Amino acid sequence: MGREKKKVTKGPENYSNTSQTVESVISHLSPSNKEIITVTLHGATNLPACKDGSVPWPYVVVKTTSEEAKNQDSKAVTSVTSEPTKAPIWGDTVTVEIQAEDVGQKDVVLKVVDNNKKEELLSYQIPIKYLHVFHPYHFDLVKHTEIGKATAKTQLYATVVRKGSFIPGQADCDHRALEVFLRGINEPLVNNPSSMVVIARVVPNYMEFKVNQINQDPASLGLPFTPLSFPIPSVMNFDVPQVSQNGCPQLSKPGRPPELPQWNQSFLFQGRDGATSFSEDTALVLEYYTSTSMKGGESWTFGKPLGVSVLPLKSHLYSKMLRGKGPNGFRIERLPITDTKLKTLNGEAPTVDLSFQLLSSERPENFLTPNNCKVLPTLDPQILDEKLGSTHESQSKATVSSTMNSSTSTYQQAEEKPQMPQMSHEMEINSYRQAIQMMAEDILSLRKQARVLEAENRMLRSHLTLEEMKEEQDNDDKTQKLTPGSMKQKLLLSELYIKKLRDKVQQLQNELIRKNDREKELLLYQIQQPQAALLKQQQDKLQKMKALEESMQHQEKVIEKMEEVLKKKLQEKSKPLPNRLQEEPTRVFPMLSVSGLPQDPTGENLPLDLYSVLLAENSRLRAELDKSRHQSAPIILQQQALPDLLSNTSDKINLLAKLEQVYNRILSLENQLEDSARRWGQEKQGLATQLQAQENGLDHPSNSIFADLPNSSTQAKDCRQPSKGDPLLPSSEMKFIKPSSS
């Protein structure tokens, strides 16, 4: 069954950056609400051939599964090898940025692509959710491919680091991480042909680590790769032990130039690798390798290291870092490289500059850079001393090469001295003999010191047991020597103390009760205050209602008085005319003619239209009076408005007088209308009787009846021009009294 190939539209030449490498200063944190996946592609072995059987010219593309599903182009692309090969070496680092909420749903896809035909050779998918934050994973990605009828094992070597936006803390540590900044070698080298890479690790026990290296433990040599079998890798391969005896190694970029390698790279040791634990056995180990030692073949690995630098992380160093006024860090200017054949121009072993600091914040603002490293105080390189070298702030480099005081450093220096080019083979043998002799002497002296310390320890323990026994005996003697008097005194003192405590308890209880009472009063006040405000509002409403009731009662009294006046007027109206004339002799009424029609003061009769108008006005006024009697509310409103309008008593009297005059005039007109109607009826009856008698032949003077009747034209003329003696009516009355033109 043939291998299925995919086409890739774009390659490294389509991007402005064909090879993405680590910056000089690494930012260990990702932006907020995001995460960064850093992938370093070391190399591969046994890559499959292209479709046409040609040797591939490979490069690697890194993208997320969402970008792969949308067929989007990725900028995370490595460089292309210098020539077609099935065992490429890249050494490039690329980054992929994703949203923090998408970590559990997305995977990282690594695709090996041929540059000539843009053909996909291999594809690996790593789940991001299984990766621990800030832990460097060194993966050996294994995939079985079919070549014809045979099955080949293809391997891709990569380092994957998942970077979060903050550094998580540890429960038993005050700080969160240890940052180490490696600058470079101080003196030019004479025998280094190529660039160098550094593997940095923090080991909890340096002696055990050296034993593991002697025993050729794979976890202690170079970069220990974790195999991942695809297409479905095991979840257990992503697990990280709480403490690793060999540390968690981190790889630097290649240091160039070969004569004076410079790295300027920062390493972050955090959490599970035990980097934050300072003890007498913990140490920072830097191993130097040549970049050409990374070779393709059956196994992709590093060769023998060029040298080693060891920085003990003791508790004295930790206390010194915390006692500093500035940043919690130090700078070491000349840390020696031991177990090496590298030589400087002076024929001495090379040294490196190193800086380190403790990070306590979850989002540190300042990581170590070449500039801010100079601010850190300088640490004396004699760091293996038990008392630890003194710290000074001087920025000048040490002029005397540092030596370590332990037995290991002495042996290493003894090995370096006979390696000068001008020394002969015999001198080398003699130097090794001297080193072995010194080692034997040191071992004997250490054993002797150990025996002496054990003897002192036994003596101190015996003295301690004797002292404890003496103290117990003294306590027993004191208890036995206590007299009854002293016992009584102690009893009295204890009783006084108990009484004092009781008084204090009583006082505290009283104070507690008093505070409870004050609290209750405060709560009652807080409850009653809104109730009092509400009660005051209700009382104000009641007062307003009482005032309204009083004003209404006053208005009712006024209405009752007005009704009484109206009743009196109606009673007077219902009386016959002679009685009213007797009661009101002073009133002026128009004289009635013989025919029953009213007359003006000149003695002329008024027209009939005037009576009909007066009768209509009378009925309208009666209807308005009945309506005002039934509707008391408008009367109250008018009465309420009267005091505002009539502010002067004289105005009130004048208006009331005019109202009385109009009302009297209306009554007189009504009476006149009634009398005139009665007289008109009588006259009509008389005229009918006379006419009937005339028809029957009875002789009555004809002119006697009509002699009393005045001329109609004279009457109309007299109605239009009333006499000056009549009282003038208001304008509202005049429009009803004015006769029509007909």
C-alpha positions as MATLAB code, in Angstrom:
seq = 'MGREKKKVTKGPENYSNTSQTVESVISHLSPSNKEIITVTLHGATNLPACKDGSVPWPYVVVKTTSEEAKNQDSKAVTSVTSEPTKAPIWGDTVTVEIQAEDVGQKDVVLKVVDNNKKEELLSYQIPIKYLHVFHPYHFDLVKHTEIGKATAKTQLYATVVRKGSFIPGQADCDHRALEVFLRGINEPLVNNPSSMVVIARVVPNYMEFKVNQINQDPASLGLPFTPLSFPIPSVMNFDVPQVSQNGCPQLSKPGRPPELPQWNQSFLFQGRDGATSFSEDTALVLEYYTSTSMKGGESWTFGKPLGVSVLPLKSHLYSKMLRGKGPNGFRIERLPITDTKLKTLNGEAPTVDLSFQLLSSERPENFLTPNNCKVLPTLDPQILDEKLGSTHESQSKATVSSTMNSSTSTYQQAEEKPQMPQMSHEMEINSYRQAIQMMAEDILSLRKQARVLEAENRMLRSHLTLEEMKEEQDNDDKTQKLTPGSMKQKLLLSELYIKKLRDKVQQLQNELIRKNDREKELLLYQIQQPQAALLKQQQDKLQKMKALEESMQHQEKVIEKMEEVLKKKLQEKSKPLPNRLQEEPTRVFPMLSVSGLPQDPTGENLPLDLYSVLLAENSRLRAELDKSRHQSAPIILQQQALPDLLSNTSDKINLLAKLEQVYNRILSLENQLEDSARRWGQEKQGLATQLQAQENGLDHPSNSIFADLPNSSTQAKDCRQPSKGDPLLPSSEMKFIKPSSS';
ca = [
       0.000    0.000    0.000;
       1.641    3.232   -1.128;
       2.150    6.270    1.010;
      -0.310    9.095    0.389;
       1.308   12.445   -0.354;
      -0.060   15.995   -0.021;
       0.863   19.120   -1.882;
       2.003   22.234    0.002;
       1.460   25.473   -1.885;
       4.118   27.575   -0.190;
       7.607   26.943    1.103;
      10.276   28.813    3.042;
      11.153   30.991    0.054;
       7.678   32.536    0.169;
       8.345   34.129    3.540;
      10.621   37.004    4.399;
      12.062   34.981    7.308;
      13.117   31.566    6.106;
      14.707   30.560    9.403;
      13.260   31.633   12.701;
      15.750   31.410   15.523;
      15.584   32.327   19.177;
      16.092   36.016   19.895;
      19.075   37.185   21.878;
      16.820   37.735   24.866;
      13.993   35.236   25.250;
      10.660   36.435   26.568;
       9.609   33.578   28.807;
       5.955   34.725   29.080;
       3.229   34.858   26.479;
       0.845   37.820   26.028;
      -2.205   38.020   28.246;
      -5.013   35.532   27.432;
      -2.678   33.751   25.016;
      -0.128   30.928   25.027;
       2.982   30.406   22.904;
       4.210   27.012   21.751;
       7.968   27.093   21.027;
       9.265   24.244   18.848;
      12.989   23.675   18.244;
      13.595   21.284   15.330;
      16.934   19.511   15.889;
      16.967   16.995   13.073;
      15.510   13.813   11.636;
      16.616   10.345   10.531;
      15.443    7.995    7.793;
      13.076   10.395    6.061;
      10.923    8.855    3.323;
      11.697    9.585   -0.301;
       9.525   11.638   -2.588;
       6.861   10.159   -4.862;
       9.280    9.815   -7.735;
      11.849    8.123   -5.458;
      14.188   11.126   -5.300;
      15.975   12.190   -2.116;
      13.954   14.920   -0.317;
      15.135   18.448    0.319;
      13.269   18.901    3.591;
      12.055   21.703    5.802;
       9.430   21.730    8.606;
       6.165   23.720    8.879;
       4.493   24.137   12.324;
       0.841   25.188   12.597;
      -2.295   24.547   14.669;
      -5.088   22.157   13.738;
      -7.459   25.078   13.060;
      -4.979   26.564   10.575;
      -4.605   23.113    9.010;
      -8.376   22.705    8.706;
      -8.729   26.133    7.043;
      -5.661   25.451    4.857;
      -4.003   28.628    6.106;
      -0.317   29.349    5.551;
       1.927   29.397    8.614;
       4.913   31.631    9.285;
       6.459   29.043   11.633;
       8.772   27.503    9.028;
      12.341   26.248    9.429;
      15.195   26.726    6.980;
      15.906   24.313    4.168;
      18.924   22.053    4.412;
      21.926   22.929    2.295;
      21.480   19.810    0.164;
      18.941   16.970   -0.294;
      19.216   14.429    2.511;
      17.233   11.854    4.466;
      18.958   12.786    7.773;
      18.658   16.582    7.993;
      19.888   18.836   10.818;
      18.086   22.177   11.268;
      18.583   23.555   14.788;
      15.879   26.233   14.167;
      13.283   27.436   16.661;
       9.779   28.529   15.581;
       6.791   29.746   17.614;
       3.019   29.362   17.317;
       0.615   31.646   19.207;
      -2.866   30.477   20.249;
      -5.698   31.764   22.453;
      -5.700   30.469   26.040;
      -9.305   29.225   25.817;
      -8.459   27.125   22.733;
      -5.678   25.108   24.426;
      -7.916   22.154   25.216;
      -9.291   21.982   21.673;
      -6.267   22.561   19.427;
      -3.160   20.521   18.640;
       0.211   21.435   17.158;
       0.897   19.945   13.727;
       4.513   19.357   12.548;
       4.797   18.719    8.813;
       8.007   17.731    6.993;
       7.801   19.058    3.424;
      10.004   18.652    0.358;
      11.203   22.014   -0.959;
      11.393   21.056   -4.626;
       7.984   19.498   -5.182;
       6.188   21.083   -2.152;
       5.193   17.561   -1.207;
       4.262   16.577    2.380;
       6.539   13.771    3.591;
       5.509   13.383    7.260;
       2.942   14.829    9.639;
       2.842   14.709   13.461;
       0.055   15.999   15.730;
       0.867   16.820   19.394;
      -2.017   17.663   21.814;
      -1.315   20.946   23.628;
      -3.499   20.167   26.659;
      -1.113   17.380   27.773;
       1.942   19.694   27.900;
       2.987   21.132   31.277;
       3.639   24.869   31.235;
       7.336   25.936   31.002;
       8.595   22.339   30.974;
      11.012   21.556   28.097;
       9.912   18.356   26.343;
      12.534   16.645   24.178;
      10.571   14.371   21.861;
      11.645   11.584   19.560;
       8.666   11.529   17.186;
       8.486    8.014   15.729;
       6.408    7.095   12.712;
       6.532    3.855   10.719;
       6.427    4.378    6.968;
       6.173    1.818    4.185;
       8.826    1.781    1.450;
       7.760   -0.798   -1.042;
       7.159   -3.951    0.997;
       9.470   -2.985    3.857;
       8.569   -0.829    6.826;
      10.997    1.932    7.844;
      11.167    3.760   11.186;
      11.274    7.527   10.675;
      12.291    9.738   13.610;
      11.976   13.518   14.077;
      13.794   15.121   17.039;
      12.228   18.273   18.479;
      12.020   20.269   21.732;
       8.570   21.653   22.600;
       7.906   24.251   25.338;
       4.475   25.585   26.247;
       4.741   29.159   27.598;
       1.947   30.700   29.665;
       1.137   34.299   30.503;
       2.194   33.931   34.178;
       4.565   31.801   36.273;
       2.695   29.458   38.644;
       3.845   29.368   42.265;
       4.912   26.494   44.473;
       3.333   25.793   47.846;
       6.615   25.364   49.745;
       8.658   28.163   48.093;
       8.700   31.934   48.437;
       9.913   32.403   44.864;
       8.490   31.029   41.647;
      11.495   30.442   39.389;
      15.256   30.783   38.964;
      16.490   32.607   35.863;
      20.030   32.009   34.598;
      21.565   34.272   31.941;
      24.627   32.932   30.082;
      26.628   35.617   28.285;
      29.671   33.949   26.769;
      33.348   32.953   27.072;
      35.654   35.730   28.261;
      38.955   34.939   26.514;
      39.520   33.958   22.850;
      40.053   30.233   22.235;
      42.880   28.760   20.172;
      41.598   25.216   19.600;
      37.824   25.515   18.973;
      37.021   24.779   15.304;
      33.215   25.276   15.331;
      30.378   26.949   17.201;
      29.257   25.648   20.607;
      25.917   24.861   22.231;
      25.212   24.630   25.961;
      22.966   22.218   27.861;
      21.922   23.744   31.207;
      20.266   21.814   34.016;
      19.691   22.068   37.785;
      20.326   18.805   39.645;
      19.172   18.239   43.238;
      22.268   16.126   44.071;
      25.429   16.778   42.058;
      27.344   13.752   43.373;
      24.567   11.347   42.339;
      24.427   13.051   38.951;
      28.168   12.450   38.427;
      27.725    8.799   39.408;
      24.897    8.455   36.855;
      27.133    9.931   34.159;
      29.923    7.505   35.021;
      27.422    4.649   34.794;
      26.340    5.954   31.343;
      22.765    6.663   32.397;
      20.991    7.963   29.227;
      18.994   10.484   31.278;
      22.221   12.178   32.439;
      23.955   12.378   29.048;
      23.128   15.148   26.579;
      19.433   15.614   25.831;
      17.283   12.657   26.975;
      14.598   12.245   24.283;
      11.140   10.872   25.097;
       9.838    8.585   22.312;
       6.340    9.345   20.992;
       4.772    6.794   18.672;
       2.256    8.075   16.148;
      -0.466    8.370   14.992;
      -1.808    8.186   18.608;
       0.820    8.971   21.300;
       0.388    7.780   24.878;
      -0.694   10.270   27.553;
       1.870    8.810   29.970;
       4.699   10.118   27.774;
       3.712   13.688   28.683;
       3.895   13.095   32.447;
       6.647   14.940   34.360;
       8.124   13.634   37.664;
       7.967   15.915   40.670;
      11.745   15.794   41.181;
      14.224   14.464   38.620;
      17.691   13.355   39.816;
      19.171   14.362   36.459;
      17.267   17.658   36.161;
      15.374   18.923   33.145;
      18.007   19.942   30.579;
      17.578   22.974   28.307;
      19.449   23.555   25.055;
      20.869   26.905   23.980;
      21.297   28.278   20.491;
      24.737   27.890   18.862;
      27.333   30.326   20.205;
      29.309   32.178   17.563;
      32.028   32.946   16.525;
      34.035   29.760   17.270;
      37.013   31.801   18.561;
      34.898   33.596   21.193;
      31.435   31.999   21.534;
      28.699   34.323   22.816;
      25.196   33.101   23.698;
      23.393   35.910   25.593;
      20.628   33.448   26.400;
      18.315   33.145   29.369;
      17.221   29.831   30.939;
      14.136   29.604   33.174;
      14.082   26.815   35.786;
      10.641   26.552   37.309;
       8.510   24.158   39.300;
       8.919   20.453   38.757;
      12.637   20.276   37.911;
      13.568   21.263   41.475;
      15.249   24.463   40.352;
      13.906   26.483   43.239;
      15.248   24.237   46.006;
      18.571   25.450   47.443;
      20.510   22.895   49.476;
      24.077   21.778   50.083;
      23.938   19.291   47.164;
      21.977   21.294   44.544;
      24.001   22.652   41.629;
      23.616   24.348   38.268;
      25.461   22.310   35.609;
      26.451   23.781   32.230;
      27.752   21.300   29.606;
      29.442   22.623   26.460;
      29.124   20.735   23.154;
      30.246   21.444   19.621;
      27.348   21.956   17.245;
      28.906   19.520   14.744;
      28.598   16.702   17.282;
      24.894   16.557   16.412;
      25.001   13.976   13.647;
      22.405   12.051   11.752;
      22.367    8.294   11.751;
      20.741    5.482   13.619;
      20.502    7.683   16.719;
      20.449   11.446   16.826;
      22.423   12.565   19.870;
      25.291   14.679   21.171;
      28.901   13.587   21.407;
      31.251   14.017   24.342;
      31.069   17.422   26.059;
      33.905   19.914   25.535;
      33.769   21.022   29.171;
      31.594   21.515   32.261;
      30.840   24.470   34.560;
      29.322   23.855   37.987;
      27.608   26.487   40.175;
      26.605   25.155   43.638;
      23.174   26.462   44.739;
      23.685   26.287   48.504;
      21.508   27.650   51.272;
      24.185   30.301   52.036;
      23.800   31.610   48.504;
      20.024   31.702   48.893;
      20.247   33.699   52.143;
      22.724   36.110   50.538;
      20.376   36.685   47.611;
      17.480   37.494   49.932;
      19.563   39.874   52.088;
      20.439   42.089   49.115;
      18.832   45.524   48.852;
      18.417   45.419   45.077;
      17.336   42.521   42.849;
      17.565   39.012   44.267;
      20.449   38.005   42.033;
      24.226   37.937   41.463;
      26.704   38.162   38.628;
      29.694   35.812   38.285;
      32.320   37.192   35.960;
      34.765   34.273   35.656;
      33.142   30.893   36.233;
      35.739   28.239   35.229;
      35.140   25.557   32.594;
      36.573   22.276   33.880;
      37.157   18.833   32.329;
      38.065   20.524   29.073;
      40.826   20.596   26.481;
      39.917   24.106   25.357;
      42.723   26.622   25.841;
      42.936   30.388   25.660;
      45.793   32.448   24.232;
      47.496   32.328   27.648;
      47.292   28.518   27.739;
      44.712   28.534   30.582;
      41.280   27.004   30.807;
      38.493   29.346   29.608;
      35.925   31.005   31.844;
      32.386   32.256   31.251;
      30.245   35.142   32.517;
      27.045   34.110   34.241;
      24.149   35.931   35.962;
      21.191   34.570   37.882;
      18.223   35.896   39.873;
      15.167   34.703   41.780;
      11.707   35.568   40.377;
       8.937   36.032   42.946;
       6.236   37.672   40.822;
       3.865   35.723   38.596;
       4.450   38.262   35.801;
       8.029   39.593   36.180;
       8.634   42.856   34.382;
      12.401   42.584   34.001;
      14.092   39.447   32.770;
      17.865   39.351   32.539;
      19.434   41.039   29.515;
      23.025   41.960   28.616;
      22.380   45.489   29.901;
      20.623   44.933   33.223;
      23.017   42.113   34.176;
      25.613   44.774   34.887;
      23.438   46.190   37.671;
      23.592   42.966   39.691;
      26.223   42.697   42.434;
      29.292   40.605   41.630;
      29.784   37.306   43.459;
      33.259   36.068   44.346;
      33.885   32.970   42.179;
      35.130   30.950   45.167;
      31.609   29.598   45.503;
      32.409   26.096   46.731;
      33.657   27.442   50.041;
      31.405   26.619   52.979;
      31.372   30.232   54.134;
      30.766   31.492   50.560;
      32.843   34.274   49.077;
      32.094   37.901   49.865;
      29.795   39.927   47.651;
      31.009   43.200   46.200;
      29.502   45.781   43.863;
      32.598   46.389   41.768;
      32.077   46.191   38.003;
      35.719   45.406   37.167;
      36.627   41.840   36.279;
      38.706   39.714   38.596;
      42.345   39.739   37.591;
      43.290   36.536   39.383;
      41.825   33.277   38.043;
      39.497   31.653   40.573;
      40.070   28.176   41.970;
      37.603   25.975   43.768;
      38.559   24.808   47.240;
      36.959   21.397   47.187;
      38.899   18.275   46.389;
      37.207   17.882   43.003;
      38.348   21.310   41.755;
      41.903   20.620   42.964;
      42.035   17.374   40.992;
      40.608   19.016   37.911;
      43.192   21.808   38.009;
      45.935   19.263   38.535;
      44.724   17.538   35.353;
      44.707   20.795   33.394;
      48.275   21.873   34.200;
      50.086   18.920   32.587;
      48.063   19.382   29.400;
      50.199   22.271   28.162;
      51.588   21.667   24.682;
      55.212   22.003   25.817;
      54.961   19.328   28.547;
      56.264   15.864   27.800;
      54.572   12.556   28.373;
      56.593   11.847   31.523;
      55.586   15.139   33.081;
      51.930   14.281   32.418;
      52.380   10.929   34.169;
      54.041   12.651   37.112;
      51.257   15.198   37.348;
      48.640   12.425   37.337;
      50.609   10.617   40.062;
      50.708   13.797   42.113;
      46.966   14.261   41.616;
      46.307   10.676   42.702;
      48.565   11.129   45.722;
      46.744   14.323   46.641;
      43.440   12.535   46.263;
      44.615    9.723   48.558;
      45.861   12.201   51.137;
      42.598   14.102   50.989;
      40.647   10.900   51.380;
      42.697    9.897   54.403;
      42.369   13.338   55.955;
      38.634   13.344   55.359;
      38.314    9.925   56.949;
      40.341   11.117   59.909;
      38.177   14.198   60.256;
      35.076   12.039   60.023;
      36.331    9.803   62.860;
      37.135   12.847   64.987;
      33.706   14.338   64.316;
      32.019   11.051   65.194;
      33.902   10.902   68.501;
      32.955   14.487   69.292;
      29.389   13.736   68.377;
      29.304   10.766   70.790;
      30.786   12.885   73.566;
      28.284   15.678   73.004;
      25.409   13.218   73.044;
      26.612   11.711   76.328;
      26.961   15.193   77.849;
      23.465   16.040   76.651;
      21.973   12.932   78.245;
      23.790   13.700   81.520;
      22.469   17.256   81.531;
      18.917   16.058   80.922;
      19.213   13.562   83.774;
      20.513   16.286   86.119;
      17.648   18.592   85.236;
      15.110   15.867   85.948;
      16.703   15.160   89.333;
      16.720   18.854   90.244;
      13.037   19.136   89.384;
      12.234   16.120   91.565;
      14.233   17.578   94.489;
      12.414   20.890   94.186;
       9.035   19.229   94.299;
      10.047   17.187   97.335;
      11.453   20.226   99.188;
       8.229   22.189   98.967;
       6.961   22.952  102.531;
       3.291   23.239  103.597;
       3.775   27.006  103.989;
       4.992   27.413  100.444;
       2.132   25.227   99.261;
      -0.360   27.461  101.090;
       1.271   30.545   99.621;
       1.057   29.081   96.129;
      -2.571   28.177   96.751;
      -3.377   31.754   97.862;
      -1.610   33.172   94.837;
      -3.526   30.861   92.525;
      -6.818   31.821   94.205;
      -6.007   35.523   93.789;
      -5.133   34.932   90.175;
      -8.378   33.026   89.601;
     -10.349   35.813   91.296;
      -8.637   38.388   89.127;
      -9.508   36.364   86.053;
     -13.143   36.083   87.192;
     -13.336   39.849   87.701;
     -11.914   40.376   84.271;
     -14.427   37.932   82.784;
     -17.264   39.715   84.607;
     -16.056   43.063   83.336;
     -15.877   41.754   79.801;
     -19.375   40.300   80.101;
     -20.756   43.612   81.360;
     -19.063   45.433   78.533;
     -20.480   42.920   76.074;
     -23.996   43.429   77.477;
     -23.578   47.196   77.296;
     -22.429   46.977   73.696;
     -25.357   44.697   72.855;
     -27.767   47.258   74.359;
     -26.183   50.036   72.348;
     -26.448   47.913   69.258;
     -30.165   47.288   69.926;
     -30.747   51.027   70.442;
     -28.965   51.781   67.220;
     -31.035   49.196   65.366;
     -34.262   50.579   66.887;
     -33.230   54.096   65.903;
     -32.477   52.942   62.381;
     -35.879   51.218   62.226;
     -37.883   54.058   63.861;
     -36.343   56.880   61.852;
     -38.148   56.065   58.569;
     -41.314   55.281   60.535;
     -41.183   58.720   62.208;
     -40.768   60.403   58.838;
     -43.763   58.448   57.493;
     -45.818   59.336   60.591;
     -44.999   63.018   60.120;
     -46.140   62.840   56.505;
     -49.414   61.216   57.547;
     -49.955   63.857   60.245;
     -49.367   66.619   57.711;
     -51.911   64.977   55.418;
     -54.419   64.771   58.298;
     -53.930   68.464   59.105;
     -54.479   69.353   55.460;
     -57.634   67.213   55.409;
     -58.897   68.932   58.565;
     -58.276   72.340   57.035;
     -60.141   71.245   53.896;
     -63.028   69.946   56.004;
     -63.239   73.243   57.876;
     -63.235   75.217   54.625;
     -65.926   72.897   53.248;
     -68.038   73.341   56.382;
     -67.654   77.104   56.093;
     -68.706   76.916   52.470;
     -71.693   74.741   53.414;
     -72.772   77.385   55.916;
     -72.469   80.051   53.249;
     -74.489   77.892   50.865;
     -77.148   77.307   53.521;
     -77.443   81.037   54.140;
     -77.740   81.655   50.402;
     -80.397   78.949   50.157;
     -82.346   80.589   53.020;
     -82.180   83.892   51.212;
     -83.416   82.226   48.043;
     -86.230   80.511   49.941;
     -87.308   83.841   51.399;
     -87.295   85.366   47.971;
     -89.363   82.517   46.610;
     -91.852   82.834   49.467;
     -92.179   86.521   48.792;
     -92.713   85.708   45.159;
     -95.465   83.204   45.969;
     -97.440   85.811   47.984;
    -100.228   87.728   46.186;
     -99.463   91.095   44.709;
    -101.389   93.289   47.200;
     -99.559   91.735   50.142;
     -96.254   92.237   48.435;
     -97.118   95.772   47.620;
     -97.993   96.332   51.222;
     -94.785   94.708   52.447;
     -92.659   96.520   49.916;
     -94.236   99.848   49.375;
     -91.024  101.388   48.402;
     -90.535   99.147   45.323;
     -91.359  100.754   41.994;
     -93.404   98.584   39.635;
     -94.710   99.589   36.237;
     -98.345  100.617   36.225;
    -100.863   98.292   34.632;
    -103.319   99.539   32.083;
    -107.004   98.749   31.963;
    -106.298   95.899   29.560;
    -103.953   94.189   32.056;
    -100.719   95.017   30.211;
     -97.919   96.663   32.189;
     -97.220  100.280   31.616;
     -94.100  102.336   31.828;
     -93.917  105.302   34.239;
     -95.406  107.551   31.542;
     -98.544  105.436   31.546;
     -98.082  103.687   28.190;
     -98.511   99.921   27.828;
     -95.438   97.718   27.015;
     -95.524   95.445   23.914;
     -96.309   91.727   24.090;
     -92.876   90.640   22.769;
     -91.293   92.067   25.892;
     -93.365   89.763   28.082;
     -92.445   86.698   26.129;
     -88.751   87.621   26.363;
     -89.044   88.200   30.092;
     -90.857   84.872   30.546;
     -88.063   82.992   28.636;
     -85.368   84.715   30.661;
     -87.228   83.890   33.858;
     -87.421   80.195   32.991;
     -83.695   80.148   32.061;
     -82.732   81.799   35.368;
     -84.877   79.282   37.290;
     -83.156   76.376   35.496;
     -79.732   77.798   36.351;
     -80.769   78.195   40.004;
     -81.938   74.561   40.164;
     -78.735   73.406   38.495;
     -76.533   75.381   40.905;
     -78.522   73.965   43.810;
     -77.798   70.354   42.756;
     -74.135   70.945   41.902;
     -72.522   72.005   45.166;
     -68.894   71.453   44.088;
     -68.762   74.325   41.600;
     -70.402   76.557   44.224;
     -67.644   75.564   46.661;
     -65.025   76.344   44.094;
     -66.598   79.685   43.388;
     -66.816   80.378   47.071;
     -63.177   79.414   47.473;
     -62.280   81.776   44.673;
     -64.353   84.675   46.030;
     -61.990   85.564   48.903;
     -59.123   85.719   46.439;
     -60.965   87.931   43.976;
     -62.781   90.156   46.445;
     -60.093   91.381   48.696;
     -61.995   94.585   49.667;
     -65.163   94.588   51.804;
     -66.664   97.577   49.980;
     -66.418   95.716   46.636;
     -68.286   92.795   48.155;
     -71.100   95.068   49.438;
     -71.458   96.815   46.082;
     -71.638   93.549   44.182;
     -74.147   92.113   46.626;
     -76.256   95.266   46.320;
     -76.214   95.027   42.535;
     -77.128   91.343   42.741;
     -80.035   92.169   45.059;
     -81.214   94.945   42.716;
     -81.141   92.639   39.687;
     -82.931   89.920   41.583;
     -85.668   92.329   42.743;
     -86.075   93.577   39.191;
     -86.528   90.005   37.975;
     -89.195   89.340   40.624;
     -91.058   92.525   39.769;
     -91.037   91.660   36.071;
     -92.336   88.182   36.828;
     -95.169   89.654   38.930;
     -95.995   92.156   36.239;
     -96.106   89.367   33.662;
     -98.496   87.353   35.819;
    -100.774   90.356   36.437;
    -100.739   91.419   32.804;
    -101.581   87.908   31.693;
    -104.505   87.785   34.133;
    -105.763   91.181   33.011;
    -105.382   90.228   29.367;
    -107.536   87.204   29.979;
    -110.195   89.299   31.697;
    -110.184   91.845   28.892;
    -110.491   89.135   26.290;
    -113.445   87.677   28.125;
    -115.077   91.105   28.382;
    -114.581   91.807   24.704;
    -116.084   88.461   23.808;
    -119.123   89.225   26.002;
    -119.650   92.637   24.395;
    -119.354   91.155   20.938;
    -121.928   88.518   21.746;
    -124.325   91.172   23.155;
    -123.950   93.277   20.052;
    -124.798   90.329   17.877;
    -127.858   89.651   19.968;
    -129.065   93.253   19.525;
    -128.100   94.663   22.861;
    -127.105   98.349   22.704;
    -123.841   99.197   24.358;
    -121.681  102.087   23.483;
    -119.067  100.790   21.072;
    -116.512  103.386   21.778;
    -116.458  102.769   25.504;
    -114.360   99.679   25.211;
    -111.720  100.983   22.868;
    -111.580  104.440   24.311;
    -109.320  103.317   27.082;
    -106.921  101.554   24.724;
    -104.014  103.772   23.667;
    -102.577  103.843   20.193;
    -100.296  100.936   19.380;
     -97.753  103.092   17.675;
     -97.591  105.291   20.706;
     -97.030  102.262   22.900;
     -94.202  100.996   20.743;
     -92.617  104.394   20.711;
     -92.882  104.649   24.470;
     -91.357  101.172   24.896;
     -88.373  102.056   22.811;
     -87.786  105.173   24.911;
     -88.097  104.381   28.601;
     -88.421  107.215   31.052;
     -85.554  108.535   33.008;
     -87.217  107.638   36.272;
     -86.927  103.859   35.646;
     -83.952  102.121   37.203;
     -81.265  101.153   34.677;
     -80.639   97.439   34.209;
     -77.208   95.903   33.558;
     -76.144   95.042   30.041;
     -77.003   91.380   30.512;
     -80.581   92.373   31.294;
     -80.869   94.933   28.534;
     -80.483   92.444   25.727;
     -83.563   90.599   26.936;
     -85.734   93.715   27.565;
     -84.958   95.356   24.171;
     -87.974   94.804   21.848;
     -87.606   93.405   18.398;
     -87.822   95.614   15.301;
     -90.945   93.752   14.144;
];
